[in-house]
């Protein structure tokens, strides 16, 4: 019998957690109208044969990770580029979140609970990056870079849960798998 790895046990625990269920219920209340709209939006489509959400996450995360690389290795001459990347990542986060909300609206059970924790993590990262952008615009680059690093750390954990949903549980699939 194969034992589950620590990350797999973590994802399973999130899916079984009553606290995760409470988060899902709270998100339905807070985001209800947005979730309903997202489900009908062009960002919730089957045209690709899978969800557009994972594709959009690459753009968002790519911008944010690149900003942190510039922060760490680019010196003061990279500040403008890093700030631009943080802003572009925030702009990309909007359709990414809409697509994710539309997908989440169709989940039930453990997948719904895992998705709720994933969404909470990405929401926290978005607020950290918004704070990063604001502090950078006010000349506090070190704080902006620190907030960006914290955002990347949190979104990495949230991304693990999202990847688990899409890849291990197949929630991103829109059509039957072809052989």
Secondary structure, DSSP 8 states (H G I E B T S, - for coil): -----HHHHHHHHHHH-HHHHHHHHHHHHHHHHHHHHHHHSTTS--TTSB-SHHHHHHHHHHHHHHHHHHHHHS-GGGHHHHHHHHHHHHHHHHHHHHHHHHHHTT--HHHHHHHHHHHHHHHHHHHHHHHHHHHHHTT-HHHHHHHHHHHHHHHHHHHHHHHIIIIIS-TTB-S----
